[in-house]
Amino acid sequence: MCLGLPAEIIGPHEGHPDLMVADIAGVRRAINTSLLDFPPESGDWVLVHMGFALSLMTPAEAEDARAMLNIMAAE
């Protein structure tokens, strides 16, 4: 099973232009944004899988994904 997680971009990561700091469920991690057409900005939401941002998300899409993950965790 593949699982993508919504993450909010916090800002750039020092040391590499393709890395950004993102908040994933309250944990800040460096993620690679090289697969996106253009670099995200602070406050943008992205779908992250295996440390790579795969696509941009709207805040509503991110909230829906987070809600579904909370439901799955409760089962």
FIPA-460794 format. One record per residue (C-alpha): residue number from 1; chain; y, z, x. Coordinates in pm, whole numbers, plus 50000, padded with zeros to 5 digits. Layout:
! FIPA-460794
+------+-------+-------+-------+-------+
! resi ! chain !    yy !    zz !    xx !
+------+-------+-------+-------+-------+
!  NUM !     A !     Y !     Z !     X !
...
+------+-------+-------+-------+-------+
This chain:
! FIPA-460794
+------+-------+-------+-------+-------+
! resi ! chain !    yy !    zz !    xx !
+------+-------+-------+-------+-------+
!    1 !     A ! 50000 ! 50000 ! 50000 !
!    2 !     A ! 50347 ! 49912 ! 50125 !
!    3 !     A ! 50632 ! 50143 ! 50044 !
!    4 !     A ! 51000 ! 50063 ! 50076 !
!    5 !     A ! 51250 ! 50346 ! 50058 !
!    6 !     A ! 51614 ! 50332 ! 49951 !
!    7 !     A ! 51853 ! 50437 ! 50227 !
!    8 !     A ! 52228 ! 50481 ! 50235 !
!    9 !     A ! 52402 ! 50349 ! 50545 !
!   10 !     A ! 52600 ! 50621 ! 50725 !
!   11 !     A ! 52737 ! 50413 ! 51013 !
!   12 !     A ! 52658 ! 50239 ! 51339 !
!   13 !     A ! 52407 ! 50375 ! 51589 !
!   14 !     A ! 52518 ! 50395 ! 51949 !
!   15 !     A ! 52335 ! 50182 ! 52196 !
!   16 !     A ! 52222 ! 49874 ! 52005 !
!   17 !     A ! 52416 ! 49642 ! 51772 !
!   18 !     A ! 52122 ! 49594 ! 51529 !
!   19 !     A ! 52074 ! 49969 ! 51470 !
!   20 !     A ! 52248 ! 50171 ! 51202 !
!   21 !     A ! 52219 ! 50536 ! 51099 !
!   22 !     A ! 52092 ! 50573 ! 50743 !
!   23 !     A ! 52021 ! 50864 ! 50511 !
!   24 !     A ! 51669 ! 50840 ! 50369 !
!   25 !     A ! 51604 ! 51120 ! 50118 !
!   26 !     A ! 51831 ! 51358 ! 50311 !
!   27 !     A ! 51700 ! 51267 ! 50657 !
!   28 !     A ! 51916 ! 51065 ! 50894 !
!   29 !     A ! 51730 ! 50798 ! 51088 !
!   30 !     A ! 51810 ! 50495 ! 51298 !
!   31 !     A ! 51707 ! 50175 ! 51120 !
!   32 !     A ! 51704 ! 49815 ! 51237 !
!   33 !     A ! 51925 ! 49581 ! 51033 !
!   34 !     A ! 51850 ! 49257 ! 51221 !
!   35 !     A ! 51654 ! 49111 ! 50926 !
!   36 !     A ! 51960 ! 49115 ! 50698 !
!   37 !     A ! 52191 ! 48815 ! 50667 !
!   38 !     A ! 52489 ! 49029 ! 50766 !
!   39 !     A ! 52529 ! 49389 ! 50885 !
!   40 !     A ! 52570 ! 49649 ! 50610 !
!   41 !     A ! 52870 ! 49878 ! 50595 !
!   42 !     A ! 52891 ! 50254 ! 50553 !
!   43 !     A ! 52803 ! 50344 ! 50195 !
!   44 !     A ! 52584 ! 50037 ! 50137 !
!   45 !     A ! 52228 ! 50087 ! 50016 !
!   46 !     A ! 51932 ! 49908 ! 50174 !
!   47 !     A ! 51556 ! 49894 ! 50116 !
!   48 !     A ! 51379 ! 50019 ! 50431 !
!   49 !     A ! 51018 ! 49958 ! 50532 !
!   50 !     A ! 50875 ! 50064 ! 50869 !
!   51 !     A ! 51226 ! 50125 ! 51006 !
!   52 !     A ! 51362 ! 49782 ! 50910 !
!   53 !     A ! 51619 ! 49716 ! 50639 !
!   54 !     A ! 51468 ! 49437 ! 50428 !
!   55 !     A ! 51742 ! 49384 ! 50170 !
!   56 !     A ! 52062 ! 49523 ! 50026 !
!   57 !     A ! 52040 ! 49727 ! 49705 !
!   58 !     A ! 52298 ! 49817 ! 49445 !
!   59 !     A ! 52358 ! 50190 ! 49393 !
!   60 !     A ! 52186 ! 50156 ! 49052 !
!   61 !     A ! 51877 ! 49996 ! 49209 !
!   62 !     A ! 51866 ! 50270 ! 49471 !
!   63 !     A ! 51890 ! 50542 ! 49205 !
!   64 !     A ! 51611 ! 50379 ! 49001 !
!   65 !     A ! 51388 ! 50363 ! 49310 !
!   66 !     A ! 51462 ! 50724 ! 49399 !
!   67 !     A ! 51383 ! 50833 ! 49042 !
!   68 !     A ! 51050 ! 50647 ! 49048 !
!   69 !     A ! 50959 ! 50804 ! 49384 !
!   70 !     A ! 51034 ! 51149 ! 49239 !
!   71 !     A ! 50806 ! 51077 ! 48942 !
!   72 !     A ! 50527 ! 50960 ! 49175 !
!   73 !     A ! 50567 ! 51273 ! 49391 !
!   74 !     A ! 50537 ! 51497 ! 49085 !
!   75 !     A ! 50198 ! 51354 ! 48984 !
+------+-------+-------+-------+-------+
